[in-house]
Amino acid sequence: MSMLPVWEYFDRPKGSQVGVALAFAALGKLILNGALSPLIGGAMYILVGSLIYFTPVSTAELYALSKPMTDFAYSMLTLYGGMITTCGIYLVALAAGLSQPQGFAAALGANALLALKWAIFEAGKLGASKLPPLIWAALSATFSALALM
């Protein structure tokens, strides 16, 4: 349901999000009852996030985004997919038995790689400074390492 403001911005119908929320609630109930592995929840985040990350143009077409999609918009959609994937990494790490600090380190390590990739391959094409995403990558890597201490 937290996605509704985003859907409003893009003039998307919100009804389908109710169905998604109900599906995830049912998935959560099945996981809590032991009928499904807790790995499935995190894996779903990784799957959806990866699809958005690697196919931003197709994602925009699939969701019929009504706003003009610029190179910057596609780049931000890619980062959005990366953040969803990062959340999935944290959830899978916890479900696999890692501690919260270890899961946090894994998620922030992935976040550091996403920021570094954006700085190297995207910032220049978009006319953006590489410094902020490099700082983002360095901070993420630092916090990832600190989580393991």
Summary of the structure (lengths in Angstrom):
residues: 149
radius of gyration: 16.9
end to end distance: 35.8
largest distance: 50.2
contacts: 429
relative contact order: 0.10
helix: 78%
strand: 0%
